[in-house]
C-alpha cells in the first residue's frame, strides 16, 4: 500500500470503530446527529471536497457528487426525523460513505497491483551506465549523458543501458524482459546488443551506437506508457455512456423525490416526502457507475500488461480490441515466416570430385564446403557469409591468392595452389564445364576445382520452426484466410506456402504490389472483420500502415518496426500472433462480462429501489459490491497462459 492508501485505511478503521461504539451510546435527538457527524466527516471529508470542487469547475455529475448528495441527504433526513419527534437514522448515511471508501481503497490497491505487475514485467529502464575513467576506475553516469561511440562497461548482473556493439568480452544475456523468453542469448565480440537485456555471466565492453533517447529500451518504455492514449471503442463507449448516464439518473432521482409527493397532494393524500426522498437517495447510491468506469479501462490495461509479459507490445487498447475481430492474416515471407538469413541446406559433390584426390570418398562434402568457403572468403555478400558460417572454422586467407570476381557469374581464386571457381551456371558454361541441374529449392552455388566440375551447394532461406504451428494456431483462433506476399520467385514461394499450408500465396511482388494485394483483400472482407499484416517492419512500412492492424515480426531492436507497427512482437516467433489473439479475446470477454453484470445488477436494484423494496444496504452492495467483483474479474486479464 502507498502512504495515501494507508491513511485511508486508518480513517476507515477509525470511522468503523466510532460507528460501532455509537450503536451502544443511548443518546437521541440532535446530540446523536452531532456524534454521527464525527465518523461521517472522518471518512467522507475528501469525497465532499471533490464534489464541491467538481461543482465549482463545472464537472458536476460524477461518483463523488452522487455519494455526497446521497449521504448528505440521508444525514439531513435523520435531522428531519428528529425534528418530527422521531428517532433519527444517521447510521445509514455514514455506512454508505464508509463502504464506498472501502470499495475505492480496494480498487486503488488492485489498480496499483496491476501497475506494479506491468512495471515489473517492463522493468528494463537502466539506472546508470559505467564509463571507464583515465585512471581505470568505473564511473556511474546517467545513460542520457552517454554519447554515441562511447565505450561502456556492463558487469554481470547489470542491465545493458544503451544499444551498441560488443567491443570486448563474451557473455550470456537474459532477454526475458523484452521477449518474454527465458532462454539466454550468447553474445561475443562484434555482435549487436540492445538496451534492457541483463548481463548474466561475463564482463562486456560495449561501443554505443545510439543515444539513450533513441535506444530500444527508451522506445519500448515510451510505447507502453502511451498505450493508454489510444482507447478501444468499448472504452470510448463507456466514457460517453457515463457522461449521459450520470446526469440522467440524477434527474431521475430528483423526479422520484418530488413528483410522487406532488401527485399525492393533488390526489388529496399525504405527500410522504420522507419516503420518496429515501427512495431517491437509495436510487442515487445504486446508480453510481463506478464498476463500469473503473473496471473497463482496468481490463484493457491488464490485457496490455499481460501481453507485454509475453514479449507482445500493443500500442493501444483499440488494437487489442481489433485483434479479436481479425479474420485475415497476411504475411511477408523473408524474416517473418522464414529466418531471413541464408543457410546451407544441401551439399552435392559430383562423382568425379568424390572419386578424385580432392574429394577422397566420404569427405567429399566437407572438402567441397571448405573449397567454397575459401574461394568466397574475401566477399561480404550474404551468400558468401553463409558459406563461411557453414564451414565453421577459421579461414587462413594466406592460402587464397589471385582472387577474381566475375560480375554476374561468381568468383575464381587459387586455393592452396588449386584453381577453384564458385558461382552460377553461367560461370560453369564460361569455364566450359558440364554441370548438374538443381533438384532443390533455393540458390545454387556451382563449384569447379582443378579444372573439373566439383558439385554444387544449395543455399536457402530456411522456414522457421514455429511457422507451421503459428499458421495452425491462427486457424484454431478463427482466422478465415492466411496469405503470404513475397518478392521471391514463384517456385520458392509455392514451396514455403505448401510446407506451411497457407490458403493463398502471391509471389514476385514489388513493395507497391504488396499494398495493392492488401487493398484487394480488404475489399473482400466483411466490414466488421479485420485484416492484419505481419512483416519485418522495415521494408514493409507502407503495407503495415495500410492494414487494419500492422504487426512487426522479428522487431528486436528495430526502430522502423516499433514506429510503423501497431503491435510489436519482441522476438522472432510467429506463434505469438495467435497468443496475442487469445489475450485479446479473453480481455474482451471479461470486458463484456463486467458490462452485462454491472448493468443487470444495477437495473434490478434501481427498479427495486424506486418501488421501495431496496434498502440503503442493498444500495451499498449494488454500488460497492459490484465494483469490487468487476475489478477482481478485470485483474484476470493480467494472467496469460502461453
ABEGO torsion letter per residue (X at the ends): XBAAAAAAAAAAAAAAAAAAAAAABBBBEAAAAAAAAAAAAAAAAAAAAAAAAAAAAGBABBAAAAAAAAAAAAAAAAAAAAAAGBBBBAAAAAAAAAAAAAAAAAAAAAAAAAAAAAAAAABABBABBBBBBAAGBBBBBBAAABBBGBBBBBBBGBBBABBBBBABEBBBBBAAAAAGBABBBBBBBGBBBBBGBBBAABBBBBBBABBAAABAAAAAAAAAAAAAABBBAAAAAAAAAAAAAAAAAAAAAAAAAAAAAAAAAAAGBBAGAAAAAAAAAAAAAAABAAAAAAAAAAAAAAAAAAAAAAGBBBABAAAAAAAAABABBBBBABGAABAGBBBBABBBBBAAAAABAAAGEAAAAAAAAAAAAAAAAABABAAAAAAAAAAGBBBBAAABBGBBBBBGAEBBBBBGGBBBBBEBAAAAAAAGBBBBBBABBEBBBBBBBGGBBAEBBBBBBBBBAAAAAAAAAAAAAGBABBBBBBABBAAAAAAAAAAAGBABBBBGBBAAAAAAAAAAAAAABBAABBBBBBBAGAAAAAAAAABABBBBBGABGBAAAAAABABBBABABAAAAAAAAAAAAAAAAAAAAAAAAAAAAAAAAAAAAAAGABBAAAAAAAAAAAAAAAAAAAAAAABBBX
